[in-house]
Amino acid sequence: MDPVVVLVLGLCCLLLLALWKQNSGRGKLPPGPTPFPIIGNILQIDAKDISKSLTKFSERYGPVFTVYLGMKPTVVLHGYEAVKEALVDLGEEFAGRGSVPMLEKVSKGLGIAFSNANTWKEMRRFSLMTLRNFGMGKRSIEDRVQEEARCLVEELRKTNASPCDPTFILGCAPCNVICSIIFHNRFDYKDEEFLKLMEKLNENVKILSSPWMQVCNNFPALIDYFPGIHNTLLNNSDYVKNFIMEKVKEHQKSLDVNSPRDFIDCFLIKMEKENHLEFTFESLVTTVFDLFGAGTETTSTTLRYSLLLLLKHPEVTAKVQEEIERVIGRHRSPCMQDRSRMPYTDAVIHEIQRFIDLVPNNLPHAVTRDIKFRNYFIPKGTDILTSLTSVLHDEKAFPNPKVFDPGHFLDDSGNFKKSDYFMPFSAGKRSCVGEALARMELFLFLASIFQNFKLQSLVEPKDLDITAVVNGLISVSPLYQQCFLPV
């Protein structure tokens, strides 16, 4: 038979098989846009702003619908009620980690962020316990954050009020806090190795949020057989992992089982005392990698976006600085006790997190068993996307959600007002392990900056562009320059 005919017949069979596989599951799952064979709904989704496409689908199909990312169905939950019902009310059933092939290649099923079943439970339980023992949310870590805030202020003074891009300086501060918890030491802001680490982490965040990465995650074969920036991400991840492994080796040589200094010591002691399959050197490196990456980039990206928004809204900045002057003054460092007496500053930080919508579609979840959800049948292992955008930008909870307005978190008397819709750290069993630390860092770092500096934009505030440059996995702010003028 002619080879061309064989090829055509083979392709036709593959096409028919793909159609059959897609259609065989559609009757059980929630409704959604009709997928094309093999590529699914990819052409109907804007890779530069996935959350916007999901919002459009929800207007037609409701709060629970199915999209095909490639040949694989993904159930999307849109709106506070659906997201809360899944992540909080049915937390155990929706506690699986959905498929992210690129990051699975990095983690190999280990660590906290992209593991499942017993591995995830053991690593999360151990990490939370260890972080709490080292004072996450308590005084000991507050001291570390305050020390780093003072270092951050001194580093900003060295700019001599000249125009600067604050990206690396703002990244160094949260990175040093997590380093002190994991490695028991901080780095000088000019340390070459430290700056290289920061560069790798920063580059990975941009790559993960790029349209090409969305394509790679939907068609995993591209990862192994095609060139592209995904290889840069893998190389960067290997660099960070090798750095962590060297630190682990150093810790082994000086380990005192009766006096653990940091997270790595606690993990090594656990390995010696208990013969758990989950506690291995590879698992230690991956867990530290997860904590290191998540504890650095999410907070530094939020800090960078915070200053841009406050440059854009000088009237808000003026009120924050007035409150800092009244409550804290100039002669002592901000502390966490101050936050309860600073409702406006607290509201501004909450509004920043709500407005920037850092992780628009959350990390994907998966159902851990067959489940009936709102009269739909969702098979075990099905990927679940929970739209955090739809919660943080809900018009019922936040009037004019596209407008930056600290009043969203203030009552009529000017007191801070909590909201159940505030979910920047997700919710339920897979919520961010470092939420308490991140909240502390945002308050203490920002309060310290505004206690010591006035921000000056190089352009008129009205001309500042605050639109995220990438809006895939993480919303990344545009690059900008500013001056830090000592007060």
JOCORJO-V389214 format. One record per residue. N is the residue number from 1. RES is the residue in one small letter. OMEGA is omega as a letter, one per 30 degrees, with the letter a starting at -180 (* if undefined). D_CENTER is the distance of its C-alpha to the mean C-alpha in Angstrom with 1 decimal. Layout:
# JOCORJO-V389214
n:N res:RES omega:OMEGA d_center:D_CENTER
n:N res:RES omega:OMEGA d_center:D_CENTER
This chain:
# JOCORJO-V389214
n:1 res:m omega:a d_center:54.3
n:2 res:d omega:l d_center:53.0
n:3 res:p omega:l d_center:49.6
n:4 res:v omega:l d_center:48.3
n:5 res:v omega:l d_center:49.2
n:6 res:v omega:l d_center:47.5
n:7 res:l omega:a d_center:44.3
n:8 res:v omega:l d_center:44.5
n:9 res:l omega:l d_center:45.3
n:10 res:g omega:l d_center:42.4
n:11 res:l omega:l d_center:39.9
n:12 res:c omega:l d_center:41.4
n:13 res:c omega:l d_center:41.0
n:14 res:l omega:a d_center:37.4
n:15 res:l omega:l d_center:36.9
n:16 res:l omega:l d_center:38.8
n:17 res:l omega:l d_center:36.9
n:18 res:a omega:l d_center:33.6
n:19 res:l omega:a d_center:35.0
n:20 res:w omega:a d_center:36.3
n:21 res:k omega:l d_center:33.1
n:22 res:q omega:a d_center:31.1
n:23 res:n omega:a d_center:33.9
n:24 res:s omega:a d_center:34.7
n:25 res:g omega:a d_center:31.4
n:26 res:r omega:a d_center:31.2
n:27 res:g omega:a d_center:33.8
n:28 res:k omega:a d_center:31.9
n:29 res:l omega:l d_center:28.4
n:30 res:p omega:a d_center:27.6
n:31 res:p omega:l d_center:29.0
n:32 res:g omega:a d_center:27.2
n:33 res:p omega:a d_center:28.1
n:34 res:t omega:a d_center:30.6
n:35 res:p omega:l d_center:29.1
n:36 res:f omega:l d_center:30.9
n:37 res:p omega:l d_center:32.1
n:38 res:i omega:a d_center:29.7
n:39 res:i omega:l d_center:27.2
n:40 res:g omega:a d_center:26.6
n:41 res:n omega:a d_center:25.1
n:42 res:i omega:a d_center:23.4
n:43 res:l omega:l d_center:25.9
n:44 res:q omega:a d_center:25.3
n:45 res:i omega:l d_center:21.5
n:46 res:d omega:a d_center:20.4
n:47 res:a omega:l d_center:18.1
n:48 res:k omega:l d_center:17.1
n:49 res:d omega:a d_center:16.2
n:50 res:i omega:a d_center:15.8
n:51 res:s omega:l d_center:15.1
n:52 res:k omega:l d_center:18.5
n:53 res:s omega:a d_center:20.3
n:54 res:l omega:l d_center:19.2
n:55 res:t omega:l d_center:20.4
n:56 res:k omega:l d_center:23.7
n:57 res:f omega:a d_center:24.1
n:58 res:s omega:l d_center:23.6
n:59 res:e omega:a d_center:26.4
n:60 res:r omega:a d_center:28.7
n:61 res:y omega:l d_center:27.7
n:62 res:g omega:a d_center:26.4
n:63 res:p omega:l d_center:23.3
n:64 res:v omega:a d_center:23.4
n:65 res:f omega:a d_center:24.0
n:66 res:t omega:l d_center:23.8
n:67 res:v omega:l d_center:22.8
n:68 res:y omega:l d_center:23.6
n:69 res:l omega:a d_center:21.2
n:70 res:g omega:a d_center:24.0
n:71 res:m omega:a d_center:26.4
n:72 res:k omega:l d_center:23.9
n:73 res:p omega:l d_center:23.5
n:74 res:t omega:l d_center:20.3
n:75 res:v omega:a d_center:20.7
n:76 res:v omega:l d_center:18.7
n:77 res:l omega:a d_center:18.6
n:78 res:h omega:l d_center:18.8
n:79 res:g omega:a d_center:19.5
n:80 res:y omega:a d_center:19.1
n:81 res:e omega:a d_center:22.0
n:82 res:a omega:a d_center:21.0
n:83 res:v omega:l d_center:17.4
n:84 res:k omega:a d_center:18.8
n:85 res:e omega:a d_center:21.6
n:86 res:a omega:a d_center:19.6
n:87 res:l omega:a d_center:16.8
n:88 res:v omega:a d_center:19.0
n:89 res:d omega:l d_center:22.6
n:90 res:l omega:a d_center:22.4
n:91 res:g omega:a d_center:19.5
n:92 res:e omega:a d_center:21.3
n:93 res:e omega:a d_center:22.2
n:94 res:f omega:a d_center:18.7
n:95 res:a omega:l d_center:17.0
n:96 res:g omega:l d_center:17.2
n:97 res:r omega:l d_center:14.5
n:98 res:g omega:a d_center:15.2
n:99 res:s omega:l d_center:16.2
n:100 res:v omega:a d_center:14.1
n:101 res:p omega:a d_center:17.1
n:102 res:m omega:a d_center:15.8
n:103 res:l omega:l d_center:13.3
n:104 res:e omega:l d_center:16.1
n:105 res:k omega:l d_center:18.4
n:106 res:v omega:a d_center:16.4
n:107 res:s omega:a d_center:16.0
n:108 res:k omega:l d_center:19.4
n:109 res:g omega:a d_center:18.5
n:110 res:l omega:l d_center:18.0
n:111 res:g omega:a d_center:15.6
n:112 res:i omega:a d_center:13.2
n:113 res:a omega:a d_center:10.3
n:114 res:f omega:l d_center:12.9
n:115 res:s omega:a d_center:16.1
n:116 res:n omega:l d_center:18.3
n:117 res:a omega:a d_center:21.4
n:118 res:n omega:l d_center:22.9
n:119 res:t omega:l d_center:20.8
n:120 res:w omega:a d_center:17.6
n:121 res:k omega:a d_center:19.6
n:122 res:e omega:a d_center:21.2
n:123 res:m omega:l d_center:18.3
n:124 res:r omega:a d_center:16.3
n:125 res:r omega:a d_center:19.6
n:126 res:f omega:a d_center:20.5
n:127 res:s omega:l d_center:17.3
n:128 res:l omega:a d_center:17.3
n:129 res:m omega:a d_center:21.0
n:130 res:t omega:l d_center:20.9
n:131 res:l omega:l d_center:18.4
n:132 res:r omega:l d_center:20.5
n:133 res:n omega:l d_center:23.6
n:134 res:f omega:l d_center:22.5
n:135 res:g omega:l d_center:22.0
n:136 res:m omega:a d_center:18.4
n:137 res:g omega:a d_center:19.2
n:138 res:k omega:a d_center:22.7
n:139 res:r omega:a d_center:25.0
n:140 res:s omega:l d_center:24.6
n:141 res:i omega:l d_center:21.0
n:142 res:e omega:l d_center:21.8
n:143 res:d omega:a d_center:24.5
n:144 res:r omega:a d_center:22.2
n:145 res:v omega:l d_center:19.8
n:146 res:q omega:l d_center:23.0
n:147 res:e omega:a d_center:24.5
n:148 res:e omega:l d_center:21.6
n:149 res:a omega:l d_center:21.7
n:150 res:r omega:l d_center:25.4
n:151 res:c omega:l d_center:24.7
n:152 res:l omega:l d_center:22.3
n:153 res:v omega:a d_center:25.1
n:154 res:e omega:l d_center:27.7
n:155 res:e omega:l d_center:25.8
n:156 res:l omega:l d_center:25.5
n:157 res:r omega:a d_center:29.2
n:158 res:k omega:l d_center:29.9
n:159 res:t omega:l d_center:29.0
n:160 res:n omega:l d_center:32.3
n:161 res:a omega:l d_center:31.1
n:162 res:s omega:l d_center:31.0
n:163 res:p omega:l d_center:28.6
n:164 res:c omega:l d_center:25.4
n:165 res:d omega:a d_center:22.0
n:166 res:p omega:a d_center:19.8
n:167 res:t omega:a d_center:16.8
n:168 res:f omega:a d_center:17.9
n:169 res:i omega:a d_center:19.3
n:170 res:l omega:l d_center:16.2
n:171 res:g omega:a d_center:14.2
n:172 res:c omega:a d_center:17.0
n:173 res:a omega:l d_center:17.0
n:174 res:p omega:l d_center:13.7
n:175 res:c omega:l d_center:14.3
n:176 res:n omega:l d_center:17.8
n:177 res:v omega:a d_center:16.9
n:178 res:i omega:l d_center:15.1
n:179 res:c omega:a d_center:18.0
n:180 res:s omega:l d_center:20.5
n:181 res:i omega:a d_center:19.1
n:182 res:i omega:a d_center:18.9
n:183 res:f omega:a d_center:21.7
n:184 res:h omega:l d_center:23.8
n:185 res:n omega:l d_center:24.0
n:186 res:r omega:a d_center:22.5
n:187 res:f omega:l d_center:23.3
n:188 res:d omega:a d_center:25.2
n:189 res:y omega:l d_center:23.4
n:190 res:k omega:l d_center:25.9
n:191 res:d omega:a d_center:25.7
n:192 res:e omega:a d_center:25.7
n:193 res:e omega:l d_center:23.9
n:194 res:f omega:l d_center:21.1
n:195 res:l omega:l d_center:20.9
n:196 res:k omega:l d_center:20.9
n:197 res:l omega:l d_center:18.0
n:198 res:m omega:a d_center:16.0
n:199 res:e omega:l d_center:17.3
n:200 res:k omega:a d_center:16.2
n:201 res:l omega:a d_center:12.5
n:202 res:n omega:l d_center:12.6
n:203 res:e omega:a d_center:14.5
n:204 res:n omega:l d_center:12.3
n:205 res:v omega:l d_center:9.3
n:206 res:k omega:l d_center:12.2
n:207 res:i omega:a d_center:13.8
n:208 res:l omega:a d_center:11.0
n:209 res:s omega:a d_center:11.0
n:210 res:s omega:l d_center:14.8
n:211 res:p omega:a d_center:17.3
n:212 res:w omega:a d_center:18.8
n:213 res:m omega:l d_center:15.9
n:214 res:q omega:l d_center:16.0
n:215 res:v omega:a d_center:19.7
n:216 res:c omega:a d_center:19.4
n:217 res:n omega:l d_center:17.2
n:218 res:n omega:l d_center:19.9
n:219 res:f omega:a d_center:22.8
n:220 res:p omega:l d_center:22.1
n:221 res:a omega:l d_center:25.6
n:222 res:l omega:a d_center:24.5
n:223 res:i omega:a d_center:22.4
n:224 res:d omega:a d_center:25.6
n:225 res:y omega:a d_center:28.3
n:226 res:f omega:l d_center:27.1
n:227 res:p omega:l d_center:26.3
n:228 res:g omega:a d_center:23.3
n:229 res:i omega:l d_center:20.2
n:230 res:h omega:l d_center:18.7
n:231 res:n omega:l d_center:21.2
n:232 res:t omega:l d_center:19.9
n:233 res:l omega:l d_center:16.5
n:234 res:l omega:l d_center:18.5
n:235 res:n omega:l d_center:20.7
n:236 res:n omega:a d_center:17.9
n:237 res:s omega:l d_center:16.4
n:238 res:d omega:l d_center:20.1
n:239 res:y omega:a d_center:20.6
n:240 res:v omega:l d_center:17.9
n:241 res:k omega:l d_center:19.1
n:242 res:n omega:l d_center:22.7
n:243 res:f omega:l d_center:22.0
n:244 res:i omega:a d_center:20.6
n:245 res:m omega:l d_center:23.7
n:246 res:e omega:l d_center:26.0
n:247 res:k omega:l d_center:24.7
n:248 res:v omega:l d_center:25.2
n:249 res:k omega:l d_center:28.8
n:250 res:e omega:l d_center:29.5
n:251 res:h omega:l d_center:28.5
n:252 res:q omega:a d_center:30.8
n:253 res:k omega:a d_center:33.7
n:254 res:s omega:a d_center:33.4
n:255 res:l omega:l d_center:32.1
n:256 res:d omega:a d_center:33.9
n:257 res:v omega:a d_center:33.2
n:258 res:n omega:a d_center:34.6
n:259 res:s omega:a d_center:32.4
n:260 res:p omega:a d_center:28.7
n:261 res:r omega:a d_center:27.1
n:262 res:d omega:a d_center:23.4
n:263 res:f omega:a d_center:20.9
n:264 res:i omega:l d_center:22.6
n:265 res:d omega:a d_center:26.0
n:266 res:c omega:a d_center:25.2
n:267 res:f omega:a d_center:24.0
n:268 res:l omega:l d_center:27.1
n:269 res:i omega:l d_center:29.3
n:270 res:k omega:l d_center:27.9
n:271 res:m omega:a d_center:28.8
n:272 res:e omega:a d_center:32.3
n:273 res:k omega:a d_center:33.1
n:274 res:e omega:a d_center:31.8
n:275 res:n omega:l d_center:32.2
n:276 res:h omega:l d_center:29.0
n:277 res:l omega:a d_center:28.2
n:278 res:e omega:a d_center:24.5
n:279 res:f omega:a d_center:24.9
n:280 res:t omega:l d_center:25.6
n:281 res:f omega:a d_center:25.0
n:282 res:e omega:l d_center:22.8
n:283 res:s omega:l d_center:20.8
n:284 res:l omega:a d_center:20.6
n:285 res:v omega:a d_center:19.4
n:286 res:t omega:l d_center:16.6
n:287 res:t omega:l d_center:15.5
n:288 res:v omega:l d_center:15.6
n:289 res:f omega:l d_center:13.8
n:290 res:d omega:a d_center:10.8
n:291 res:l omega:a d_center:11.1
n:292 res:f omega:a d_center:12.0
n:293 res:g omega:a d_center:9.2
n:294 res:a omega:a d_center:6.3
n:295 res:g omega:a d_center:8.8
n:296 res:t omega:a d_center:9.7
n:297 res:e omega:a d_center:7.6
n:298 res:t omega:a d_center:5.0
n:299 res:t omega:a d_center:8.4
n:300 res:s omega:l d_center:10.6
n:301 res:t omega:l d_center:9.3
n:302 res:t omega:l d_center:9.7
n:303 res:l omega:a d_center:13.0
n:304 res:r omega:l d_center:14.2
n:305 res:y omega:a d_center:13.7
n:306 res:s omega:a d_center:15.4
n:307 res:l omega:l d_center:18.4
n:308 res:l omega:l d_center:18.8
n:309 res:l omega:a d_center:19.0
n:310 res:l omega:l d_center:21.4
n:311 res:l omega:a d_center:23.5
n:312 res:k omega:a d_center:23.7
n:313 res:h omega:a d_center:24.9
n:314 res:p omega:l d_center:27.3
n:315 res:e omega:l d_center:28.8
n:316 res:v omega:l d_center:25.7
n:317 res:t omega:a d_center:25.4
n:318 res:a omega:l d_center:29.1
n:319 res:k omega:l d_center:28.7
n:320 res:v omega:a d_center:25.9
n:321 res:q omega:l d_center:28.2
n:322 res:e omega:a d_center:31.1
n:323 res:e omega:l d_center:29.4
n:324 res:i omega:l d_center:28.4
n:325 res:e omega:a d_center:32.1
n:326 res:r omega:a d_center:33.5
n:327 res:v omega:a d_center:31.5
n:328 res:i omega:a d_center:30.7
n:329 res:g omega:a d_center:33.1
n:330 res:r omega:a d_center:33.2
n:331 res:h omega:l d_center:34.5
n:332 res:r omega:l d_center:31.8
n:333 res:s omega:l d_center:28.1
n:334 res:p omega:l d_center:25.8
n:335 res:c omega:a d_center:25.0
n:336 res:m omega:l d_center:23.1
n:337 res:q omega:a d_center:26.4
n:338 res:d omega:a d_center:26.6
n:339 res:r omega:a d_center:23.7
n:340 res:s omega:l d_center:25.9
n:341 res:r omega:a d_center:28.5
n:342 res:m omega:a d_center:26.3
n:343 res:p omega:a d_center:25.4
n:344 res:y omega:l d_center:25.0
n:345 res:t omega:l d_center:22.5
n:346 res:d omega:l d_center:20.5
n:347 res:a omega:l d_center:20.7
n:348 res:v omega:a d_center:19.7
n:349 res:i omega:l d_center:16.4
n:350 res:h omega:a d_center:15.7
n:351 res:e omega:l d_center:16.8
n:352 res:i omega:a d_center:14.6
n:353 res:q omega:l d_center:11.4
n:354 res:r omega:a d_center:13.3
n:355 res:f omega:a d_center:14.6
n:356 res:i omega:l d_center:11.9
n:357 res:d omega:a d_center:9.9
n:358 res:l omega:a d_center:6.6
n:359 res:v omega:a d_center:5.5
n:360 res:p omega:a d_center:9.3
n:361 res:n omega:l d_center:10.2
n:362 res:n omega:l d_center:7.8
n:363 res:l omega:a d_center:8.1
n:364 res:p omega:l d_center:11.9
n:365 res:h omega:l d_center:14.1
n:366 res:a omega:l d_center:17.8
n:367 res:v omega:a d_center:20.9
n:368 res:t omega:l d_center:22.6
n:369 res:r omega:l d_center:26.0
n:370 res:d omega:a d_center:28.0
n:371 res:i omega:l d_center:27.5
n:372 res:k omega:a d_center:29.1
n:373 res:f omega:a d_center:26.7
n:374 res:r omega:l d_center:28.4
n:375 res:n omega:l d_center:31.4
n:376 res:y omega:l d_center:29.5
n:377 res:f omega:l d_center:29.6
n:378 res:i omega:a d_center:26.3
n:379 res:p omega:l d_center:27.1
n:380 res:k omega:l d_center:25.5
n:381 res:g omega:l d_center:22.7
n:382 res:t omega:l d_center:21.9
n:383 res:d omega:a d_center:18.4
n:384 res:i omega:l d_center:16.9
n:385 res:l omega:l d_center:14.5
n:386 res:t omega:a d_center:13.8
n:387 res:s omega:l d_center:13.6
n:388 res:l omega:l d_center:11.6
n:389 res:t omega:a d_center:13.3
n:390 res:s omega:l d_center:16.6
n:391 res:v omega:a d_center:16.0
n:392 res:l omega:a d_center:14.7
n:393 res:h omega:l d_center:17.4
n:394 res:d omega:a d_center:20.1
n:395 res:e omega:l d_center:23.5
n:396 res:k omega:a d_center:25.1
n:397 res:a omega:a d_center:22.7
n:398 res:f omega:l d_center:22.0
n:399 res:p omega:a d_center:25.1
n:400 res:n omega:a d_center:24.5
n:401 res:p omega:l d_center:20.7
n:402 res:k omega:a d_center:20.6
n:403 res:v omega:l d_center:22.2
n:404 res:f omega:a d_center:20.6
n:405 res:d omega:l d_center:22.6
n:406 res:p omega:l d_center:22.2
n:407 res:g omega:l d_center:25.0
n:408 res:h omega:a d_center:22.6
n:409 res:f omega:l d_center:22.1
n:410 res:l omega:l d_center:25.7
n:411 res:d omega:a d_center:28.9
n:412 res:d omega:a d_center:32.3
n:413 res:s omega:l d_center:33.2
n:414 res:g omega:l d_center:30.2
n:415 res:n omega:l d_center:28.6
n:416 res:f omega:a d_center:24.9
n:417 res:k omega:l d_center:24.3
n:418 res:k omega:l d_center:21.6
n:419 res:s omega:l d_center:20.3
n:420 res:d omega:a d_center:19.4
n:421 res:y omega:a d_center:17.5
n:422 res:f omega:a d_center:14.8
n:423 res:m omega:a d_center:11.9
n:424 res:p omega:l d_center:8.6
n:425 res:f omega:a d_center:7.7
n:426 res:s omega:a d_center:9.4
n:427 res:a omega:l d_center:12.9
n:428 res:g omega:a d_center:15.4
n:429 res:k omega:a d_center:15.6
n:430 res:r omega:l d_center:12.2
n:431 res:s omega:a d_center:10.4
n:432 res:c omega:l d_center:8.3
n:433 res:v omega:a d_center:11.0
n:434 res:g omega:a d_center:10.5
n:435 res:e omega:a d_center:10.6
n:436 res:a omega:l d_center:14.1
n:437 res:l omega:a d_center:13.6
n:438 res:a omega:l d_center:10.9
n:439 res:r omega:l d_center:13.4
n:440 res:m omega:a d_center:16.2
n:441 res:e omega:a d_center:14.9
n:442 res:l omega:a d_center:14.3
n:443 res:f omega:a d_center:17.8
n:444 res:l omega:l d_center:19.7
n:445 res:f omega:a d_center:18.5
n:446 res:l omega:l d_center:19.1
n:447 res:a omega:l d_center:22.2
n:448 res:s omega:l d_center:23.5
n:449 res:i omega:a d_center:23.0
n:450 res:f omega:l d_center:24.8
n:451 res:q omega:a d_center:27.5
n:452 res:n omega:a d_center:28.5
n:453 res:f omega:l d_center:27.9
n:454 res:k omega:l d_center:28.5
n:455 res:l omega:l d_center:26.3
n:456 res:q omega:l d_center:28.3
n:457 res:s omega:l d_center:27.3
n:458 res:l omega:l d_center:29.2
n:459 res:v omega:l d_center:29.7
n:460 res:e omega:a d_center:30.6
n:461 res:p omega:a d_center:27.7
n:462 res:k omega:a d_center:28.6
n:463 res:d omega:l d_center:28.2
n:464 res:l omega:l d_center:24.6
n:465 res:d omega:a d_center:22.3
n:466 res:i omega:a d_center:18.9
n:467 res:t omega:l d_center:17.9
n:468 res:a omega:a d_center:14.7
n:469 res:v omega:l d_center:16.0
n:470 res:v omega:a d_center:13.7
n:471 res:n omega:l d_center:12.0
n:472 res:g omega:l d_center:11.1
n:473 res:l omega:a d_center:7.8
n:474 res:i omega:l d_center:6.4
n:475 res:s omega:a d_center:9.1
n:476 res:v omega:a d_center:10.8
n:477 res:s omega:l d_center:13.8
n:478 res:p omega:l d_center:17.2
n:479 res:l omega:l d_center:18.9
n:480 res:y omega:l d_center:21.4
n:481 res:q omega:l d_center:23.9
n:482 res:q omega:l d_center:25.2
n:483 res:c omega:l d_center:27.6
n:484 res:f omega:a d_center:27.2
n:485 res:l omega:a d_center:30.6
n:486 res:p omega:l d_center:31.7
n:487 res:v omega:* d_center:33.0
